[in-house]
Amino acid sequence: MQVELRILRYDPERDDKPRWERYDVDTGPMDRVLDLLQTVKNHHDGTLTFRRSCAHGVCGSDAMLINGRNRLACKIRVDQLGRKISVAPLPGLPVVKDLVVEMDDFFAKFRSVMPYELDDGAPMPERERLQSPEDRARYDDTTKCILCAACTSSCPSFWAKPEYVGPAAIVNAHRFIFDTRDQGADERLEILSDENGVWRCRTIFNCTDACPRGINITRAILEVSTAVVDRRRFAGRSRANGSAERDPAPVGAASSVAVGAGLSRRDSGGAAPAAEGVGGHPESSSGSGTEDGLGVMEPRS
Amino acid sequence: MSPTRSWTGGTTIHEVPAVIVGAGGAGLWAALELARSGVETAVLTKLYPTRSHTGAAQGGICAALGNLEEDHWEWHMFDTVKGGDYLVDQDAAEILAREAIDTVIELEHMGLPFNRTAEGKIDQRRFGGHTRNYGEGPVRRACFAADRTGHMILQTLYQQCIKHGVKFFDEYHVVDLLIDDGETRGVVAYRIADGELHVFRSSAVMLATGGFGRMFRTTSNAMTLTGDGCALAYRRGVPLQDMEFYQFHPTGIPGIGVLLSEAARGEGGYLRNDSGERFMERYAPKLMELAPRDMVSRAIAMELREGRGIGGKDYVHLDLTHLGKEVIDSKLPDITEFSRVYQGIEPITQPVPTTPTAHYAMGGVPTDTNARVVIDERNTPLPGLYAAGETACVSVHGANRLGTNSLIDILVFGRRAGRSMATDIGAGTGLPDLATDAAEPAREEIEALRSRTVGESRVRIQTELADVMMVDCGVFRTDETLRNAATKVRELKGRFARVRIQDRGRVFNTDLLETRELGYLLDCAEATTTSALARTESRGAHSREDYPERDDGEWLKHTLAYRSEGGPDLRYKPVTLGRFEPKPRVY
């Protein structure tokens, strides 16, 4: 079969602005979009530029905007998309060339949430620390993140306010905040209570829809924001939300207990209840549309 | 670190004692050791660290923790030596098996989210070739985090590197290794963002660039696994060791080669042929589907050759349907998703088509047990050069690697590399002298490629290389097929000298870099085919139909392939034996 592939191209050494190029590509239904791109690069135009590595959805290199949604090019098949396929770089991030976007700021935000285990300095036991299967399951979902940026670059709050730390960084904070072995929840919650932290989330669910790993990102963000609130409440400094003011609440084991207690209420409930009926449908924020009707999602200015 | 010192003709010079090329498990753990020792280190990766292929490892990392049943490091060592068909250096295998235990414990202490037993200990499962009491039956030795163990190792080590302030140079493609007067002096790297060359003047350089599976048509390897570190060392006179031993993993997705982890068989999956028979009964009656990979791949290849593939086609079935939804969802979630996405198969209810896929290089840059690169049959070190992981050949895998042993290899010997570098830098006299035009050879090569207007594109050369290596240097080999492969690789190298690229830009020129990577693959393929042609025996993954027996009298030795104009020169060095005498390898 043949598909009509349209790619938003941009070469900073030659172009003033991005341009759509059309390629008619022979393909099979089980081929991935990455196969199409490689076919174009090998047989139509060797200058086509994109990142790729593992080619099976675990390295996170080839996230891009495919038919209006952020997807990994190696994890979406032609038969899932139809005969007209549009590919553009991830929205909301500066374009370096063709489908390659600038990622340094994305990784800087990841680093800003202290994405590493913090201990209390006590000597480690000779063997492994024990953790129950239930405690291990508590943060399983957010360990899956491959830092592909599909979530953050699909988020209208991020488009509107690029300083927002973004869903991916919060997911990686979540992974440690809810790990019983970690002692750094207080510091991370402090960082994320900043004006560019969790309060920027408007539960639009674009991130959850975009995640190629199936992480329930919106739920993770809500769990973190709930933890931020509970921590303040416990410290006797309850505030509704959203203050940019630094919270001088004391850090320590007591706050961590409060985090756990606050969250246990949600554990059985599947998706966080607060999210229901709040967010827009993922589709509602995409599809500003292009003249060919391929429905390309574009950042709001 | 104050890296940018001066500009000489558009080249930035960085002065930093330690440079690590590659940011997978081996490179990251070495970086962590150096950071803990207070040594300034630059980690160069042509990707972002979290894209490294360590992250694709699925099933587990082995260590004789004995959390679920009795186990001992001696048993692990024995399995490693026997699994490698006795070509393993036993001093290295002993280190691997002993240090595996505290390495895994340290990973847990770094925060790695292992699956847990009911008591809260690290959970362990069975894996091919890992046995209790020197071969009596399968043992639970593979520690795991669902079926994304490699992903969690990569993430955890990257997290720790961030915590310890390791300096990363992301998307820097190393294009030359600087060795002069028998001493390592640094590397030259090409910054992908703008095409600038950066020279790193360093007294310790570690190669940790992974393997070169992309020389084969069907492979589990990432598109970026192109043998960069091996080829750069080879071009500078370092030999490549045991390149004829290349592992084909039994269960890849037909066509695209994506791996369905051995964990699927570790959890009890069956392999069946067209008549539904569990054919491993005929090849390895004791371990069945959990025999080592070389044997299972050969068994599948034999079934296919004799017409017992499913519907006469080129694959057999991996049957998980009897395991039940709960086991599949909790312990094998990722690989079942691969089947759904790439095959449209539902593994809970349907058998999964599977076929051998090129997976792992047992060979590579020779090192001693402290990850120092050695360059001859007397193990003479090359000062300042280190290697670990799939790039290296220490050799713990011998002629065939056991499942889960690569993850423990990269960590045990990555850690040793970091410690050796810290020690040697501490004992050294500072940064080596470096010629002012150190970047010139690399610059000339790159500019020649960029400016060539007539010539062949890389695509056909790449396709022909992948095809000939798969067909003629694959699971089964003969004198005739290997001669054909070696001749073809030589022809392709000739054509590659006149290759032409389309993209002449400076910004993110992947056309240029993929072409250079093809050059690395051709070098690795040359060493592989020549070494394989010379070895007239069958051992581990090197299976010669014209020489079906292992020949310890003649061939219990490592191959060293040195680059020369007329094709590689081969030399040999003895295997380090030890507590386990070579015996027939029966499972």
Interface residues (C-beta under 8 A of the other chain):
Chain A: D11 P12 E13 R14 M30 R32 K41 N42 H43 D45 G46 T47 T49 F50 R51 R52 S53 C54 A55 H56 G57 V58 C59 G60 S61 K75 R77 V96 K97 V100 M103 D104 F107 R111 M114 P115 Y116 E117 M124 E126 R127 E128 R129 L130 Q131 S132 P133 R136 Y139 D140 T143 K144 C145 I146 L147 F176 D179 R181 D182
Chain B: L47 Y48 T50 R51 S52 H53 G55 A56 V104 I105 E108 H109 M110 G111 P113 F114 N115 R116 T117 A118 E119 G120 K121 I122 A145 A146 R148 H151 M152 Q155 Q159 Q160 I162 K163 D170 A193 A222 M223 T224 I256 V258 D334 E337 F338 V341 Y342 Q343 G344 S457 V459 I501 Q502 D503 G505 R506 V507 F508 N509 T510 D511
